[in-house]
Amino acid sequence: MATLFLGIIYVAFISLGLPDALLGAAWPNMQADVDAPFETAGFLFMTMAAGTIVSSLASGTLVIRFGTGKITLVSCILTASALLGFAYAPSIVWLYACAVPLGLGAGAVDAGLNNYVAAHYKAHHMSWLHCFWGVGATLGPVIMAPFLSGKEMWRQGYLTVASIQFALVVILFFTLPLWTSRKARSTGEETTRTENRGVSEKTRPDKTLQKKEVTWALAPFLLYSGVEASIGLWGSSFLVERRDIPVSAAAHWISLYYAGITIGRFLTGWITFTMSNRQLIRTGQLIALSGSALLLLPLPPAFLLAGFMILGLGLAPIFPCMLHETPARFGHANSPAMMGYQMATAYTGSTFIPPLLGFAASYFSIGIFPFSILAAVVCMLFFTEQLNAIIKRRRPCMYQKQ
């Protein structure tokens, strides 16, 4: 029963990833059908991301009051209904209205499931969980691609994903009693709460902010989330408008970008046994740098495809390893506050950087896309290395074996 329950959690995280890349894959067709400016996709994305931030901040209180199972069920109903609304949206105003519950539902599911797995299962399940998000994000464009060959057919793609979400709603409804059962621990999984007993609950956040290296630590989170989201949102448009790739093929190519993230995170779980977080972060950034360079160079289409997948592989270890490195960088007492700052910064990056890129592209051209990605990755690497240098000077013993 515990294995079945864990499987339900994994399936729920797949469904969480499904809608994430749909808008970017379908936008080249949607834009004409709803008669919207090019940059509108960025503002829709920002609306969804804002809802995600709000529901993530509120999820702690809601989970304590109603339980993870009920919050997950209601959140999936919200996302499924919003996707159904996208499928039948008569105007751009309707799309904005549906973007709100889509973001609210996604944020609550994300925060609630992460918290539940962290509290009831060992750490390796958390890594695999984010890998399964990548499975969903990869499948989203794959599902949408066959529906992009005709006018208004993108609506059928949204309808298909909405149907999958409603199927999950049915599963969650009938398995709701499992969330309050203690059977999920019968496989011998131990709670991770003991790992946090040494953390002081009285640590003041303002003391954490006084540390010089905080700025250097937060900047990579802002840039990483902005890069990851921007590629998913604007990558397809870049391929269609600048490289003359068919819309359906572009959607498949972007799905391979998410496949790179998925495969990379799966492998990262094993590589952590032989490489440190710092080494994995640096290696990932260098790989992402090479992938973004391939998008910039005037090479045949096959190199573009490789560039997107290499970008995904490079980005894969950066975010989870940066989060895991927080206690080592700032100490266990400061870690809870820094986690909050880092997640807030990451959400800010994914909320504002993609629409800003879309706004700039509408005034210049989508041709700025690869230059922007390359510049952001270079800056990410610079801030990370500056942080490493500061920490190495202050705590040299931390890097003696790295």
N, C-alpha and C positions, 0 to 999 in steps of 0.2 A: 504493500500500500504506500509505503514511504517513497519507493521508486516511482510509482505512478504519480504521486503528488509532486515530486521534483520535476517529472516530465511535464506536468501542467504548467509549472513555473517557467520552464524553458520555452514551451510553446507560447506562453503569454509574452515573453520577451521577443520572440520572433515576430509576433503580431505588432509589438511596439515599433519594430524597425520597418515594417511594411510600408507605412504611409510616408516615411521620411524622405524618400527620393522620388515619390510620385510626381510632385509638382514640377520639379526640375526636368524630369523626363518628358512630361506632357506639355510643358509651357509653350514650346514652339508652335503647337497646334492650338492650344487653349487661347493664346493671345489673340489670334485672329477671330476665333469663334465668339469670344466675349467682348471683342472690340476694346482691348485695354492697351495702354502704353507698355513698352517693353519692361520698364522698371517695376511694374505692378507686382510681378512675381516676388521681388525683394520685399515689398511692403506686406504682401500676404504672408511670406515667410516670417517677417518680423512680428506680425500679429499672432501667429501660432507660437512663436518663441516666447512672446510676452505672456501668453496664457500658460506656457510650460513653467516659466519662472514663478508666476503667482501660485499655481497649484503645487509646485515643489516646495515652496516656502510654507504652505498651509498643510502639507501632507502629514507632517509629524503630529500636529494636533488632531487631524481627522483620523489618522490610524489609531491613535490612543483611544479615541472616543468610539469609533465604529469597527475597528479591526481591519487588517490588511485585506482579507478576503472580500469584504463588502466594498471597500474602496476600489479594489481592482475590478470588481464586477461593474460598479457604477461608472468607473472611468472607461472601461471597454464599451459600455453602452454609449457614452458620450462620443468616443472616437468613431464607432461604427455609424452612429447617426450623422455625425459631421461628414464622413466620407460619402454617405448616401446623399446628403445635401449637396456636396460637390458634384455628384453625378447628375443631379437634376437642377443645378443652379441656372436660373434664367438670366442672371446679370452678374457683373463684378461685385455689386453690393452684397448679393447673396453669398458669394465666395468669401467675402470678408466676414460675414455673419457666421458662416460655418467654420472659419479658421479659428474662432474663439474657443468653441467646445473641443475642437480637435487638439489645440494646444493644452487646454485644461486637463483633458483626459490623459494625454500622453505624459504630462508632467507628474500627475498623481500616480500612474502606473509605474513610471520609472523610479521615482523616489520610494514608493511603497515596497516594490519588489526588491530593490537593492537593500533596503533596510531589513526586510524579512530574511533574505538569504544571509546577510552579514550576521544576523542575530542567531540563526539556527543551523547554518551549514559552514563547513570549512572553507578556507580562503580560495582553494582551487576552483570551487563552484562559482565564485564570483567572476573569475577570469573567463570561465566557459560561458557564463551568462552573457557577458558582453560580446563574446564571440557569436552567440545566437542572435543578438541584436543585429550583428552584421549579416547573418543569414537572411533575416527579414528585409534589411535595407537592400541586399542584393536581389532578392526575389521581387521587390516592388517594381523596378523598371522592367524586369523580365516579364512580369504579368502585364504591364502596361504596353510594352512594345508591339504586340500583335494588333492592338486597337488603335494604332497611330497612322494607319494607312488611308483612312477616309475622314471626311468632315464630321465633326462632333463625335467620332468614335471613341475619343479619350474618355467620354462619359461612361462607356461600357467598362473601361479599365477601372475607373473608380468604383463602379457598381460591383465589379468582381471582388475587389479588395474589401469593400463594405460587407459583402456576403461572407467572406472569410472571417471578418471581425465579429459578425453576428453569430457565426458558428461557435466562435470562442466564448461569446456571451452565454450561449446555451450550456457549454461545457462547464464554465465557471459557476453557473447557477446550480447545476446538479452536484457539483463538488464543493459547494460552499462549506458544508460541515467539516471538511478536511482541514480548513484553515485554522479552526479552533481546536483540532485534535492534536494530541502530543505524539501521534504515530509517525510524524515526519522525522522523528529522531531515532526511530527504531533501527536504522541502518548503522548506528554507531557514530553519526555525525555529532560533533561536539560544538557547543555554542562558542562563539568567539568573544563573548563578553569578558572572559577572564583576561584577555589580552589588553583590555582597557582599564583594568583596576588601578594601574599606576598613574593614570591620567588625572590630574587635578581638576576638579569641577569648579574651582574658584579662580581659575586663570582669567585674567581680565584681557579682553581683546585689544584694548588700547596699548597694552604692553607689547603685544605681538607686533602691532603696527610701528612701534618705535625701532624695530630692527631694520638695519640698512638694506639687507638682502631681500626684504619683502617685495619691493618694487621689481627687482630682477626676477623674482619667482612668479609674480602674478602676470607679467607681460607674456611669457610663453603660453599660459593658459588662454589669454585673450586671443593671441595669434593662432594657436592651434585650432581652437574651436571655430574661429573665423575662416581659416583655410579649409578645414574639413567640410563645413557647411557650404562655403562658396563653390567648391568643386562640385558638390552634389546638386546645387541649384543652377549654376551657370555653365557647367561643363558641357551639357547637351547643346545649349544654345551656341556656344563657341564652336563646337564641331559642325553644327548645321550651317551657321552663318559665315564662318571664316574658312572652313575646310570642306564645305560642300558634302558633308556626310549625310545620308538620308536620316530622317527623324527616327525611324524605328531602329536603325543601326546605331545611332547615337545613344539611344536609350539602353541598348545592350552593352555598349562600351562603358557607360557610366555604371551599369550594374557590375562590371568587372572591377571598377574602382572600389566599390563596396566589397566585392569578393576579395580583393587584396587586403582590405582592413580585416575581414573575417578570418582569412587564412593566417594573416600576420599575428592576430591576437591569439589564435589557437596555438601557433608555434611559440609565441612569447611565453606562454605558460610553462613550456618545457625548457626554453632557453634560460629562464631565470635561475635554473639550477647551476648554470655555468658562467653567467654574466651578471654583473651588478646592474641596478636600475640606472645608474649614471651612464654606464657603457651602452645600455640598450637605448636610452634617450638620444645620446649622441649618434649612435649608429642609425637609428630611425630617421633622425633629421638629415643626415648625409644621404641616405637612400632617397628620402623625399626630395632633396635638393636635385639629385640626378634625374628623378622622374619629372620634376617641373621644368628642368632644362630641356628634356625631350619635347615637351609641348611647345617650347619657344622656338626650337630650331626648325628650319624649312625642310623637314624630312618626309618620306612617304607615310601614308596613313597607318601602316603597321607600327611605326615608331610612336605615333600618337596613342594607339591602343596600349602599347607597352608602357608608355609614360603614365597613363592613368592608373594602370595596375601597379606599377612601381611606386607611384605616389601613395596608393592605398597600403601597400606593404610597409613603406617607410613610416607612415603616420600611425600604423597599428600599435606599436608599443609605447608611443610617446605619452599619451594621456594617462593610461593606467599606471605606468611606471612613475610619472611625475606625482600622481596621487600617493602611491605607495612610498615614495621617497620623503614625504612630508615630515614624519616623525624624526627621521635621520637628519633632515635639514634644520628643523626648528625645535626639536625636542618633543617628548611626549606631552609635556604640560601645555605647550603652545599648539600642538597638532590640531585639536578640535576647532579652535578659532581660525587657524590657517586653512583648514579644509573648507570652512564656510566661505572665507574670502576667495579661495581658489575656484570653488564651484560657481559663486556669484560672478566672478570675472569671466569664467568660461561661458556661462549663459549670455553674458553681455556681448562677448565676441560673436557667438553664433546668432545673436539677435540683430546686431547692428552692422557688422562687417559685410555680410552678403547683400543687404539692400544698398549700402553705400557703394559697393562695387557695381551693382546694377545701375545705380544712379549715374555713376561716372561713365559706365559703358553706354548709356543712352545719350550722353553728350559727346563722347568721343567715338568709340566703337567697342564691340565685344573683343576686339583684338588686344585690348589691354589686359584681358583675363590671364594669360600665362605670365606676363610681366608682374602682375600683382601677386600671383601665387608664389613665384620665385622670390620676390622681394620679402614677402611675409615669412617664408621659410628661412631665408638668410637672417632676418631679424630675430626669429625664434632661436636659431642656433647661437647668435651673438649674445642674447640675453641669458641663455642657459649657461654658456661658457663663462660669462661674467659672474654669474651666481656661483658656479663651481669654484672659480678662482677666489672669491670672497670667503666661501666656506672652508676651502683648503687652507687659507691663511689663518683663519680663526680656529679651526679644528683639524689640524693636519693628520691626526690619527684616523680620521674618518676615511681617508683616501690612501692609507698606507698600502693596502692590498689591492688597490684598483688601478 
